[in-house]
Amino acid sequence: MLKEQSTLSGQERRELASRLIQGVVNRATTLSFVYAAVFTIYGFSSLSFIQQFDSTITLSENVWPRIVFNTLPFLLMGLYLKRGNGRPELKVWIWTVALPGVFLAACLIHIWEIMWHGSGEIYFYVHAANTFILTTALIVVSPPPKFIVGQTVCFLGFVLLPIAIILFHIGDFKLLQFLVSENLIAIPVVIYMSHLIYQLRYKIAYFDLQKRKQTSSFLGPAIAGAIYEERDFLFESRTAEALVVQMDIRDFTNFYKTRDAALTREFMQGYHALVSREIGRHGGFWHKSVGDAQVITFGAMDPDVADLSNLPGLETELKEASLRRRRCYFQKGMSAIAEIIENFEALKESLEITDTISLGVGIAYGPLEIRIQGDASFKRELDIDGDVVIRCSRLEAFSKTVRREKAPASSVLIVSPELSEAAKEHQCEYWPVKNHGIRNYPDIEYLFYRVFHGKGKNRRAA
């Protein structure tokens, strides 16, 4: 496991540990409910052999203490493990200590009292139950090593040591020898099997994490997370308000045809890497890339935005929430675009590219539809559709006009009119479009633009 851990980042190690601990909590929860039922049944099934040693004990005297001191604690523990607000590791420690404690209470119900008064042979009737509890607790739950050691010590201190003291008290040294020899074999074997199963679970979780990591590098963390965490709602057709960003490299065709193939390949690899990095870092989703063009959204793949539009009396609150989301997504989009353009110029400088290639960017905001396209028997794709997507595409194309008139060598961003207020806060300038026109959108009379001027030695000033 140490070798495998060396290949993980700190965040991945924490995620792996969290997944393993949560698995322990889930299994301990199930086992708590199982034990609750088992101890109730045991109250009825154990009466016949208990009465062989003390005929005065009635069914009621054997059942109700087990319900109160065994069944109820296990039910409460199961509910706490399932629904409690404590940290998963704290829950596992509680399980580690509480299980031997509840089992101690079970032993105190008639069994140890009968043994203390000289009937040590009753142990032969209960040692199978002892073994069952210890084995299932460690093997089924299979916690990390520190919890295995902790629970074993608790079992030794709470259960086996008192039994040994009782047998020593009544002078039954043969039975004491049987107790010791039996557990000297059973406990190490159970510990070994529990640790073996934990290692197996660790390796499964590790390889699952690695596969998810590999899948994420192709599909993105949102889609990979949806697949591995079974969040199927992200694949259902739905409508969402989102910021749409489309980017294209200006003068790229001339650059591609006139420069060395190795240089263009290295440049495009670096460019796609920086786009992926900055979009992911700012919480966006990169939907697709065709050559030097990219389609990106902010907000479309967010799973936590609830639709409350059908609830009466919330119109004002919903409108304000929508405006806050719009401003938030615009802020993220602008920050990502600024970083991309800055790194784009730095990449050109590092590769000594003096060509006037730059970025043309369009931004629009509005409702879009997210749905799966394609044939289920072949290739399928998570796609976005809607007027806002087409409008954004036209704005990105219009950036050529602004670039030509304002800054022929610089990157240009075009912002759709519905983002006017936010655009003014981000150094964007007003541009009337009456004399130019946006293709397919004659109703757009103005927009906002921003020119990103180069500053490096190989970057041309606008």
N, C-alpha and C positions, 0 to 999 in steps of 0.2 A: 504493500500500500504506500510505502514511503516513496517508491519509484514513481508510482502513479501520481502522488500528490505533487511531486516536483514539476510536473507538466501543467499544473493548474495555477491560475492567478489567485490572488488573495480573495477576490470576490467569488470566484468559482469554488474555492475551498469552503467558504462560508455557505454558499448555496448548497453544496454537496452535504455538508454537516447538517444543515437545516432540514434537508430532505430526509436524511437518515433518522434524525431525531423525531421528526413528525411521523415517520413510519412506525417508530417504536411506540409513540403515543397512540397511534391508531390501533395497533395490535394489542396494547395494554388495555385500551378501552373495551375492545371486543372481549378480551379474556376476563375483564372485571365483570361484565354482564353474564358470561358463562359461569364464572365462579359463584355469582349470586344465585343462579339457578341450582348449581351443583350442591351448594351447602344447604339449601332448603330441602332438596331431595335426601341429602345425607342425614338430615334430622329424622326422617322416617326410616330410612334403610339401616341406620346404625343401632336402632333401639333394640333389636333382637339380641345382638351380641353383648351390648351394654348390660342388658338385664340378666345375662348369665353371671355377671359379677356383682350386680346390685339390682335385685328384683323389685326394689321399692320405687325405682325411677319410672315415671309414667311417660306416655307419648307426648303430652303437653310439656312436661318438664324437659324433654329432649329436643322438642321442635322450636318452641318460642325463643329460647336463648340464642339458638343458631340464626333465627330470622333477625333478631335484634342486633346481635353482635357480629354476625358474619354476612348475611344476605344484605341487610340495609347498608352497612359500610361499603360493600362492594358496589351496590347500586349507586350510592353517592359518589364513590370514587370514579365509576364509569361516567357518570354525568359530568363530573368536574373535568375529567380528561377530555371529554367530547366538547363541552360547551364553555368551560372555564376560561378566564381571561389571562391566566398565568403564562409565562414563557414555556415553550415546549420542554426545555431542559429541566426547568423547575418541576414540571409535571412528571417527568421521568424519575427525578429524585424522590418525589412523593410516592410514586408507585413502588420504587425500589425499597423504601423503608416501610410503607404502609402494608404491603402484601404480607411480609413475615409477621407484622404486628397483628393483622386480622387473623392470621393462622394461629398465632399465639392464643388469641381469644378463643378460637375453636378448640384448642387443646385443653384449655382451662374448664371447658364445659364437660364435666364428669370424668374425662379420660385420665388426666393427671391426678385427680383426687383418688380415683380407684387405684392407680399405680402406687401412689404414696402410701396407701394403706395395705400394701403387700401383694397386690395382684398385677405384677409386672408383665405377665403373659398377655395382658390385653394389648400390649404393644404390637403383637403379631397381627392383630386385627386392623390396626390403624397405620402400620408402617407403609403399606401400599399407597394409602392416601397421601402420606407425607411425601413419598417418592413422586407421586403424580403431580402434586402441587409444585414441588421444586423443579421437576423436569419441564412441565409445561410453561412455567413462568420464565425460565431461562431460555429454553429452546424455541418456543413459539414467539416470544417477544424478541429474543436475540438482540439485546441492546449493545452499545459500545462497551469495550472492556472495562472501563471504570465502573459502569453500572453493574456489570456481571460480578465484579469483585465486591462491590457494595452490597448487592442483594445476597450473595453467598455468605458474607460476614454476618448480615442480619439474620439469615436463616440459622447459621451456627449459633449465634448469641441468643436469639429469641426462642428457638425450638429445640435444636439438637443438644445444646449444653444443658438446659433444664431437664431434658429426658435422661441424660447421662447422670446428672445429680440425683435424680429420683431413684434410678437403678442402683447407684452407689449407696444411697440411703437405705434401701431395702435389702442390700447385700446380694442382689442378683447379678453376679459378676459374669456369668455366661451370657446373659442377655446383653449386658454392657459390652462385652467383647464382640457380640454379634452386631450391635449398633455401630461400634467403631469400625470394625472390619468392612461392614456393608457400605458405610459412607466414605471410607477411604478409597473405595473403588468407584462408587456412584458419583460422588461430587466432582472429581477431576474429569471423568468421562463427560458428564453433563456440561461442565464449564468448557471443555474442549469443543464439544458439538455446538454449543451456543456461539462460541467465538468463530467456529468454522462457518456457521450459517451467517453470522454478521459479516464476515469477510466476503462471502458470496453476495450478500445484499449490497455491500460496499462496491464490489466490482460491477454489479449490474447498474447501480446508480451512477458510477463513474462513466461507464461506457454509454449510458443513456445521456449523460451530460455532454460527453464528447460528440455524440451523434447530433444532439440538439445544437451544439456549437457549430458543427459543420453545416447543418441544415440552415442555421441562422445566417451564415455567411452568404448563402444563395437567396433565401427567401426573406431575410430580415427578421429581427427578433420578434416582431408582432405576430407574423404568420407562423414562425417556428414555435413560439409560445402557445399560440392557439392550437396547433396540431398536438404538441406534447402534453398540454394541460387540458385538452379536450374542451376548449372554449369554442364550441361549434357555432355559437351565435355570430362570431366574427365572419363566418362564411355564408351567412344567410343574406339574401337580398334585403337591403335596408337603405334608408335615406339619412344623410348626415350633412350638417353645415360644416364646411371646411374651407381652408385657404388652399388654393391651387397655385402651384408654381411651375412654370415651364421655362426651360433654359435651352439655349442653342449657342454654339460657338460661331461667331461671325468670321467670315473669310477663311473658314476651315478648309473648304474644297481646294482653294488655291494653295494653301499651306500643305495639304496632304499630297497634292500632285507635284509640288516642286521641291519638297524636302525628302531626305533619306528615309526609307521605310523603317529602319531601326529607330530613328529619332521620333518619328510620328507614333510608332508603337509604344515607346517608352513614355512619351508625353501623354498619350491617351490612358495608359495604365495609371500614371500618376494623377491624371485629372479625375478619372472615375473613383480612384481611392479617396481623394480629398472630398469629392461630392458625397460619397457614401459616409465618410467619417463625420463631416459637418452636419449633414442632414440627420444622421442618427444621434449625434451629440445634442442637437437642439430639439429632439423629439418629433421629427418629421418622418414621413414614410416615402421611400423611393419606389414608385410603382413600376416604372419601366424606363428603358433607355434604348434609343434607336440611333446608332452611330454616335453623333456628337450632341444629340438632343435628349433631355430628361423630363419626365413628368413626376412631380412631387406633390404631396399634400401634407398639411398640418391639421390634425383634428379628425380626419376621415377614419383613422384606425384606432382612435381612442375608445376603449371599452367602457369607460365609466360615466359617459354622458347619458343620463336618463331622459326619456321622452315624457314630459309632463304636460304636453300641450292639450291633452284632453281633460285636464282637471280645471274646473271653473274657479274663477277668482284669482288666478295667478298670472293674468295677462301682463301686468306691469313688471312683476318679478321675472317672468320668462324673457321679456324684452330686454331688461337690464342684464340678465345672465347671458343672453345672446350677444349683446354688445361687448360684455367683458370677455367672452370667448373670442370674439372677432379681434379685439385689441390684443389679447394674449397670443393668438396664433399669428397675427401680423408681426408682433414683436419677435417671436421665434423665427418666423420666416425671414424677416429683415436681417436679424443677427446671423442666421445661417448663410444668407446670400452675401452679406458683407465679408464673412470669413472665407467663403468659397472664392469670391473675386480676389481677395487679398492673396490667398494661397495660389490661385490661378496665375497671378502675376509673378509670385515667387517661384513657381514651377517653371515658367518661361525663362526667368532669369537664371535659374540653376542649370537649365539646359542650353543657355545662351541662344534663345530664340528671340529674334528681333522683328519677326513678322507682326503685322498689326492685328493678329487674331485677338478677339475679346469676346465677352459674353453678352448676349441679348436675353433679357429676362422679362417675363410677364407674370403679374400677380393679380388674382381675382378671388372674390369670396362669395360663397352662396351654397345653396343646397345641391348635393350631387347624389347619384345612386351608386351604391357599391354592390356588385354582384359577380357571380362566377360565370365566366364565359367558356365555351368550348364543349367538346364531347367527353363524357365521363369515361368512355372506353379508350380515349387517347389522351391528348393534352388539354388541361384546363388552366384558366388564368383568372386571378382575382383582378377585376377591372373596375374602372370608375367611368361614369357617364353623366352627362347633364349639360345644360347651357353654360354653366360656369367653366366647364372644361374647354368647350369650344371658344368661349369668349377669351379665356386666358391664352389660348393658342393664337388668336388674332392679335392680342396685345403684344405677345412675344414677337410676332412677325412685324408689328408696327414699330418695334424698337429699332428696326433698320432705318426707318425714316428719321427718327430722332437722332440716331447715331450719325447719320449722314449730314444732318444739318447742324448738330451741336458739337459732336466729338467723334470724328471719323476713326480714331484709334482707341477709343475707350469703351468700357463696358457700360451698358445702359439698362436701367430698370424702368418698366412701365407698370403703373399701378392703376387698377380699375376704379371708376368713380365712386363705387359704394364704400371704398376705403379712404375717402378724401380726408376725413378728420385725422385718422391715424397716419396718413401719408405726410400731412403737413408737419407732424411731430418728428418726422425722420428725414428732414432736409430734402423733401421731394418738392418739385416745382410744378406750377400749373402749366398746362399745355392745351390750347384750344385745337380741336381737330376738324372744324367745319370745312377747311379748305383741303383736307387730306382724306378724312373718312376712314373708319375702321371697317374692313370688309365684313359684310353680313350684319353689321351693327350700326346702321345709320342714326340710331337714336342716341348714340354716345357722342356728346358734344364737347366733352373735355375729359382729360385724364391728368395724371400726375407722373412725372418722370424724375429720375435721379441719375446723374452721370458719376461714375466712379473713376476718378483721374488716377493715372499711374504715377508712381513716385520713384521707381528704381532706375538704374542706369540703362537697362534694356527696355524700359517702358516709355512709351511716347506720351507726352503731355497732351491733354485734350484742349 
